[in-house]
Structures are given as C-alpha cells and as structure tokens.
C-alpha cells in the first residue's frame, strides 16, 4: 500500500481499497503462490480492515466481494517440448548474467526432481559435490531423507555455484539469501538460509525475464512442476515405478516405495490420452 501512487512511501488506510487488495492477490497468483496462501492473506487483510473500521479509519471492508478461484485439480504437470526449451533458455540467459545460484536451484528441480523444501533446506554437509561426482542427502519434508546421485546436468551448475557463487560462507545451508541480512548468531543453524518463499519469488522473477513471445508458454509453470516433469522424463527414460519412487522420496511409513504416489505423479494427461486414441484403428 505504501508503494502506491500518491502514498509518499507511507501507509494510508484510504489506500486499502478493493482494487488494491485485488491487485495484490493477482500479484501473488502471478508469483505462483497457492490458493491456500492467497486465502490466508485475504483473511489477514480482512481482520486488519475490521480493526480500521472500528477505529473510524476505514468505511468499508475491501475484502468483501473478492473471491479467489479454486485451484484446479489437474494431473501432475508434464511440460511440453516448447515449455522446456523456453525455461532452459531463460536459465541459460540468467546464468550468463551471473545467476549461478539460480542455475543450481533450477538444475536440482529440473534434472534431479527435488522439491522446493529439498532445495531450501539442503545442508552443506549433505552435499558431496566435486568436479566429477555428486551426491546429496535431501528430504526435509516429513523428515524422509534420501540419498540421490546427480546427473552431470545437475551436478555441474551446483558445483560451479559452490565454487564461484555469491553464497554466505558462514551459513550451514547450500542456498543462502542474497539480501542484506543481519548476521545470524553462531548457534542459529537457520541463519542466512534461502526460504521456500524466496525460491518461489526467484522463480517468478526468472519467468518475468521472458520475452513477449516466450511468456505464454511458461506463465503458469511453477517450480514444483519441474519435479513432476522430471518424473515423466525419468519414466520415459526407462526407470521403473519402484526405482523412481525411491529417487523422488515417495516412501511409506513402513519404509517401502510408495508406488501409488509415483503413479499419480506420472499419470498421463487427457491430451496424451486423446492423442493416442486418435491413432486407434477399428
């Protein structure tokens, strides 16, 4: 609100309008925030607006009448060839511009199927990466850690970032924030860590570097879609569901591969089914 025209860099209750709230929620959508997150934001703004009304600073609640569309239940994403080309072009240009951290994060999603939480919480001590080999221990989500070997296409960007990237050397984490931050105490293990929100924001910024012609292909692609697409490509390359389940960390409470979860990840889209049905002969 403080950044709106005429605000002089300060918050004024009069600027908390339905238009402004709607524009902010649209921005969250563009940056690939989930429907659940948008709903939480709306609830917070609603509560703040009610307080302003009670204080006589606001006449009407700006959240009234604003609806957030339900998130569509789609089959896990398999990117098209054109989408893959655009994304890889974007990251190549970003790398040439010096974004070694972004190149490494993208590689872990696209070439290793890592979750956002895997990337954000990756500890330096769990990254054995050299010029010719690479192995990670990932799995912050639900504490289900797993060891994964890295393809060269995933290892090279990560190794380059660790050697040359602008990471905070005092942090225990591989990926650190590049914002000016107050140094964390030595016993603060979370100090300097790039948050999951930060990764989503970076990915949104990467997409916004697309040209007018590139934008339609990747406007709704999320970082997590890279993991889904990896699963599809890995299965097409010959990995069986059990092998893929172990690599992706789809493990049951009993420690066995969750084939059902992996099958959901790699289920075909309706377009794929339609394309094959058109080839059916009578």
C-alpha positions, 0 to 999 in steps of 0.5 A: 500500500505504501508503494502506491501512487500518491502514498509518499512511501507511507501507509494510508488506510484510504489506500486499502481499497478493493482494487488494491487488495485485488491487485495484490492477490493477482500479484501473488497468483502471478508469483505462483503462490497457492490458493491456500496462501492467497486465502490466508492473506485475504483473511489477514487483510480482512481482520486488519480492515475490521480493526480500521473500521472500528477505529473510524479509519476505514468505511468499508471492508475491501475484502468483501466481494473478492473471491479467489478461484479454486485451484484446479485439480489437474494431473501432475504437470508434464511440460511440453517440448516448447515449455522446456526449451523456453525455461532452459533458455531463460536459465541459460540467459540468467546464468550468463548474467551471473545467476549461478545460484539460480542455475543450481536451484533450477538444475536440482528441480529440473534434472534431479526432481527435488522439491522446493523444501529439498532445495531450501533446506539442503545442508552443506554437509549433505552435499558431496559435490566435486568436479566429477561426482555428486551426491546429496542427502535431501528430504526435509519434508516429513523428515524422509531423507534420501540419498540421490546421485546427480546427473552431470546436468545437475551436478555441474551448475551446483558445483560451479555455484559452490565454487564461484557463487555469491553464497554466505560462507558462514551459513550451514545451508547450500542456498543462502539469501542474497539480501542484506541480512543481519548476521545470524548468531553462531548457534542459529543453524537457520541463519542466512538460509534461502526460504521456500518463499524466496525460491518461489519469488526467484522463480517468478522473477526468472519467468518475468525475464521472458520475452513477449513471445516466450511468456505464454508458454511458461506463465503458469509453470511453477517450480514444483512442476519441474519435479513432476516433469522430471518424473515423466522424463525419468519414466520415459527414460526407462526407470521403473515405478519402484526405482523412481519412487525411491529417487523422488522420496515417495516412501511409506511409513513402513519404509517401502516405495510408495508406488501409488504416489509415483503413479499419480505423479506420472499419470498421463494427461487427457491430451496424451490420452486423446492423442493416442486414441486418435491413432486407434484403428477399428 
